[in-house]
Amino acid sequence: MTVPEGRWFKSSFSANTDNCVEFRRVEGGVEVRNSKRPNDAIIRYTDSEWKAFILGVKNGEFDI
């Protein structure tokens, strides 16, 4: 899936709840926010930081 810039997305596993982290593509990276508090702080990651995080998730490094 190619994610377009500017639109907020959340995991399909969050169903119809606002209890989730959302992300959006921006030029040169990704922004992340708490969907329960969309007007609070947004955290920005570079493309390389985001790719490293996603690879760690896929590798099971963050399993609870």
VENFENWO-V570031 format. One record per residue. RES is the residue in one letter. SS is DSSP state (hx for helix, st for strand, lp for the rest). OMEGA is omega in whole degrees, 0 to 359 (999 if undefined). Layout:
res=RES ss=SS omega=OMEGA
res=RES ss=SS omega=OMEGA
This chain:
res=M ss=lp omega=174
res=T ss=lp omega=183
res=V ss=lp omega=179
res=P ss=lp omega=179
res=E ss=st omega=170
res=G ss=lp omega=182
res=R ss=lp omega=179
res=W ss=lp omega=178
res=F ss=st omega=170
res=K ss=st omega=184
res=S ss=lp omega=175
res=S ss=hx omega=178
res=F ss=hx omega=180
res=S ss=hx omega=178
res=A ss=lp omega=182
res=N ss=lp omega=181
res=T ss=lp omega=175
res=D ss=lp omega=183
res=N ss=lp omega=186
res=C ss=lp omega=172
res=V ss=st omega=177
res=E ss=st omega=176
res=F ss=st omega=173
res=R ss=st omega=176
res=R ss=st omega=172
res=V ss=st omega=180
res=E ss=lp omega=177
res=G ss=lp omega=180
res=G ss=st omega=185
res=V ss=st omega=172
res=E ss=st omega=183
res=V ss=st omega=178
res=R ss=st omega=175
res=N ss=st omega=184
res=S ss=hx omega=177
res=K ss=hx omega=181
res=R ss=hx omega=187
res=P ss=lp omega=180
res=N ss=lp omega=177
res=D ss=lp omega=185
res=A ss=lp omega=174
res=I ss=lp omega=179
res=I ss=st omega=181
res=R ss=st omega=178
res=Y ss=st omega=174
res=T ss=st omega=177
res=D ss=hx omega=182
res=S ss=hx omega=177
res=E ss=hx omega=181
res=W ss=hx omega=179
res=K ss=hx omega=178
res=A ss=hx omega=178
res=F ss=hx omega=181
res=I ss=hx omega=177
res=L ss=hx omega=177
res=G ss=hx omega=176
res=V ss=hx omega=181
res=K ss=hx omega=180
res=N ss=lp omega=178
res=G ss=lp omega=183
res=E ss=lp omega=183
res=F ss=lp omega=179
res=D ss=lp omega=179
res=I ss=lp omega=999
